[in-house]
Amino acid sequence: MEYPQFLVIDASSYELDGHPIAIAWSLTDGTIKSTLIQPEENWHEWDSGLEELHGMTQEILIQSGEPVWEAVKEFEFDCENSYYLVQDAERTMELLERMYDAYDKEPGADLIGMHEWHPSETEERYQIMEDLRSDLELNPHRCEDNVRLMLEMWVRVNAAEQRSPAND
């Protein structure tokens, strides 16, 4: 089975000047890749209140994170489609652009927000997400877990479409 590609970027803060701290994406075979991102010298925004939620400190990112350009190169290498499916297209693009801006480049892939690729209404979609998170024991503050969540949602939507009477 071939899957669409999904993308999630975790940020240092909910503020507009928050910077990427981790990125996760999926391949068309369903494999999930992720990496921590070493902050650029001019990336200063940090919400210490989020450390407990996402389990990252600035020190961990500096010591274990990949340089931004290395993360971008790996992400680009794995891009098999011209688009990624995401939860929040606007915020994800802001963070992706921040990564590319560090090297005067522009992202080449388009982003499609969940409201465009998941057919259910917002409340129903939110409930499906929460049920899946609980069933799969996924952390809502870990980008790789959110990529897995979207993959699982996509599988369920497509399984339901294949079972619908309209496809008979």
C-alpha positions as CSV (number, residue, x, y, z in Angstrom):
1,M,0.0,0.0,0.0
2,E,1.2,3.5,-0.8
3,Y,0.5,6.3,1.6
4,P,0.5,10.0,1.2
5,Q,3.3,11.8,3.1
6,F,2.6,13.5,6.4
7,L,4.6,16.2,8.1
8,V,4.7,17.7,11.7
9,I,7.1,20.2,13.1
10,D,7.3,20.9,16.8
11,A,8.1,24.4,18.0
12,S,10.0,26.0,20.9
13,S,6.9,28.1,21.7
14,Y,3.4,28.8,20.6
15,E,4.4,32.4,19.8
16,L,5.0,33.4,16.2
17,D,8.7,33.7,16.7
18,G,8.9,30.1,18.1
19,H,11.4,28.0,16.1
20,P,11.4,24.4,15.0
21,I,12.8,21.9,17.6
22,A,11.9,18.7,15.9
23,I,10.5,17.5,12.6
24,A,8.9,14.2,11.6
25,W,7.6,13.1,8.3
26,S,6.4,9.9,6.7
27,L,7.5,8.1,3.5
28,T,5.1,6.6,1.0
29,D,5.6,3.2,2.5
30,G,4.4,4.4,5.9
31,T,7.9,4.7,7.5
32,I,8.2,7.6,9.9
33,K,11.4,9.6,10.2
34,S,12.2,12.3,12.7
35,T,15.0,14.4,14.0
36,L,15.7,16.9,16.6
37,I,16.7,20.3,15.3
38,Q,19.7,22.3,16.6
39,P,18.7,25.9,17.0
40,E,20.3,28.5,14.8
41,E,22.2,31.3,16.6
42,N,19.4,33.8,16.1
43,W,16.6,31.5,17.3
44,H,16.0,32.6,20.9
45,E,12.3,32.2,21.6
46,W,11.9,29.4,24.2
47,D,8.9,28.6,26.3
48,S,10.3,26.7,29.3
49,G,6.7,25.7,30.2
50,L,6.6,23.4,27.2
51,E,9.7,21.5,28.2
52,E,7.8,19.1,30.4
53,L,5.2,18.5,27.6
54,H,7.6,17.8,24.7
55,G,10.5,16.6,26.9
56,M,13.1,18.8,25.2
57,T,15.5,21.3,26.7
58,Q,17.6,23.8,24.8
59,E,20.7,21.8,26.0
60,I,19.3,18.6,24.5
61,L,18.7,20.3,21.2
62,I,22.2,21.8,21.1
63,Q,23.9,18.5,22.0
64,S,21.7,16.1,20.1
65,G,19.9,18.1,17.4
66,E,20.9,18.0,13.7
67,P,22.0,21.3,12.2
68,V,19.0,22.8,10.4
69,W,20.5,22.4,6.9
70,E,21.1,18.7,7.5
71,A,17.5,18.2,8.6
72,V,16.3,20.1,5.5
73,K,18.5,18.0,3.1
74,E,17.2,14.8,4.6
75,F,13.6,16.0,4.4
76,E,14.0,17.1,0.8
77,F,15.6,13.8,-0.1
78,D,12.6,11.9,1.2
79,C,10.0,14.1,-0.5
80,E,8.4,11.7,-3.0
81,N,5.3,13.9,-3.7
82,S,4.9,17.6,-4.3
83,Y,2.8,18.0,-1.1
84,Y,2.6,16.9,2.5
85,L,-0.6,16.4,4.5
86,V,-0.4,18.3,7.8
87,Q,-2.6,19.2,10.8
88,D,-2.2,22.9,10.6
89,A,-1.0,24.1,7.2
90,E,-0.4,27.7,8.2
91,R,1.7,27.0,11.3
92,T,3.6,24.2,9.7
93,M,4.5,26.4,6.8
94,E,5.7,29.2,9.1
95,L,8.0,26.7,10.9
96,L,9.2,25.1,7.6
97,E,9.9,28.5,6.1
98,R,11.9,29.4,9.2
99,M,14.1,26.3,8.6
100,Y,14.6,27.2,5.0
101,D,15.1,30.9,5.7
102,A,18.2,30.0,7.7
103,Y,19.8,29.1,4.4
104,D,18.1,31.6,2.1
105,K,16.0,28.9,0.4
106,E,12.3,28.3,0.0
107,P,10.3,25.1,0.7
108,G,9.4,23.2,-2.5
109,A,6.5,21.2,-1.2
110,D,2.9,22.4,-0.7
111,L,1.1,21.7,2.5
112,I,-2.5,20.5,2.7
113,G,-4.3,21.0,6.0
114,M,-6.3,18.3,7.8
115,H,-9.6,20.0,7.2
116,E,-9.0,19.5,3.4
117,W,-7.9,15.8,3.5
118,H,-10.0,14.5,6.4
119,P,-13.8,14.5,5.5
120,S,-15.3,14.7,9.0
121,E,-16.5,17.8,10.8
122,T,-14.1,19.4,13.3
123,E,-15.7,18.0,16.4
124,E,-15.9,14.5,15.0
125,R,-12.4,14.7,13.7
126,Y,-11.1,15.9,17.1
127,Q,-12.9,12.9,18.8
128,I,-11.4,10.5,16.3
129,M,-8.0,11.9,17.0
130,E,-8.4,11.7,20.7
131,D,-9.7,8.1,20.5
132,L,-6.7,7.1,18.3
133,R,-4.2,8.8,20.6
134,S,-5.6,7.0,23.6
135,D,-5.8,3.6,21.8
136,L,-2.2,3.9,20.4
137,E,-0.8,5.6,23.5
138,L,0.5,8.5,21.4
139,N,1.9,11.7,23.0
140,P,0.2,14.8,21.5
141,H,3.4,16.8,22.0
142,R,5.7,14.5,20.0
143,C,5.9,15.2,16.2
144,E,6.6,11.5,15.3
145,D,3.5,10.5,17.3
146,N,1.4,13.1,15.5
147,V,2.6,11.8,12.1
148,R,1.6,8.3,13.2
149,L,-1.8,9.6,14.3
150,M,-2.4,11.2,10.8
151,L,-1.3,8.0,9.1
152,E,-3.8,6.0,11.1
153,M,-6.6,8.5,10.5
154,W,-5.9,8.4,6.7
155,V,-6.0,4.5,6.8
156,R,-9.3,4.6,8.6
157,V,-10.8,7.1,6.2
158,N,-9.7,5.2,3.2
159,A,-10.9,1.8,4.6
160,A,-14.3,3.4,5.3
161,E,-14.4,4.7,1.7
162,Q,-13.6,1.3,0.3
163,R,-16.4,-0.3,2.3
164,S,-19.0,2.3,1.3
165,P,-21.9,1.2,-0.9
166,A,-21.0,4.0,-3.4
167,N,-17.9,2.0,-4.4
168,D,-19.9,-1.2,-5.2
